[in-house]
Amino acid sequence: MAIKVGIIGCGGIANQKHLPSLKALGDRVEIVAFCDIIRERAEKAAAEYGAPGAKVFEDYRDLVAIPEIESVHVLTPNVSHCELTVAALDAGKNVLCEKPMAATPADAQKMLDAQKRSGKILTIGYQNRCRQDSLTLKAICDAGELGEIYYAKAHAIRRRGVPTWGVFPDKSKQGGGPLIDIGTHSLDLTLWMMNNYEPKSVMGASFEKLGRLLKPGEQGNMMGVWDPETYEVEDSAFGFVTMKNGAVIVIEAAWALNTLDVSEALTELCGTKAGADMKDGLRINTVMYDKMTTIKPECRTPRGVDFFPGASALPAPVYEATKYYDAIEGKGEPVVKPEEAFVVTQILDAIYQSAKTGKLIEF
């Protein structure tokens, strides 16, 4: 019997990622309810992706009150993740919440507490773990091929990539700019590869230079013109994290930065045996026969020749959804544990706090 699903938030991330991924799961799932504060968006999503007779709501409390719903996707602005996720868990639903886990560690802790109370599954939508290059690198790290990873970089740099739709530049709804939006992906990847979730201290800096300064006609933004009058968040942020075992991580995140060295949702790792990065495909750097050597594993992607086996690899969002619903059915675990996502939120918040105060933040 299909797992009955409710969707809270029917905007961009729902239509670009989650709803198509759920459709790809076929008869494993059935979306029976949609909720959005803009009713027309929920109605449109229900018409395209909903089961016959799917319900539409403007209040999330009506959706989580439906007894037969087993799974809820929380796909709303960052600051609302906590309230909606806690309500769904307390109503006995499993939850896939979009990244980041929450806008603050306090909210993320409430989500962890609700998960423990309910005994239900909670996972966070860090789908970049599900790419073929990421899964391959994770296997390499887990096998100890890099040795002890003691220095890493988390890359999330755009030259001009300010999102101009939704509430992205609204600090009251998002909690921040590129650091919490795209930096969160690269930091999650880095911590996951290192399997290191014990930060000791954080130093950070953020800049509000270009977002509020550049006027239309001066921006060159690939996502259209933004309004500098309503741009409330940083346009770049940087962090230096020291872990309890002595390892360090450098984080760089930007929507707008005058640089040609751009990369997003990537990690770079330096270990005692070898290193790795993702900047030109997956690359492993090591020494063989007393010579510096670069190895480039061929990571299959969903883009392949028709009928060729390489075309069968699942796209990252579909892989994420598959593992989540497998977990609901008792077949393994979701890709992201909430305790891991909690540490990401802790570090991001510490970078913001350090940038604001100019002080080292210690855990």
Buried (B, 14 or more C-beta within 10 A) or exposed (E): EBBBBBBBBBBBBBBEBBBBBBBBBEEBBBBBBBBBBEBEBBBBBBEEBBBEEBBBBEEBEBBBEBEEBBBBBBBBBBBBBBBBBBBBBEBEBBBBBBBBBBBBBEBBBBBBEBBEEBEBBBBBBBBBBBBBBBBBBBEBBEEEBBEEBBEBBBBBBBBBBBBBEEBBBBBEBBBBBBBBBBBBBBBBBBBBBBEBBEBBBBBBBBBBBBBBEBEEEEBEBEBEBBEBEEBBBBBBBBBBBBBEEEBBBBBBBBBBBEEEEBBBBBBBBBBEEBBBBBEEEBBBBBEEEEEEEEBEBEBBBBEEEEEEEBEEBBBBBBBBBBBBBBBBEEEEEBBBBBEBBBBBBBBBBBBBEBBEEEEEBEB
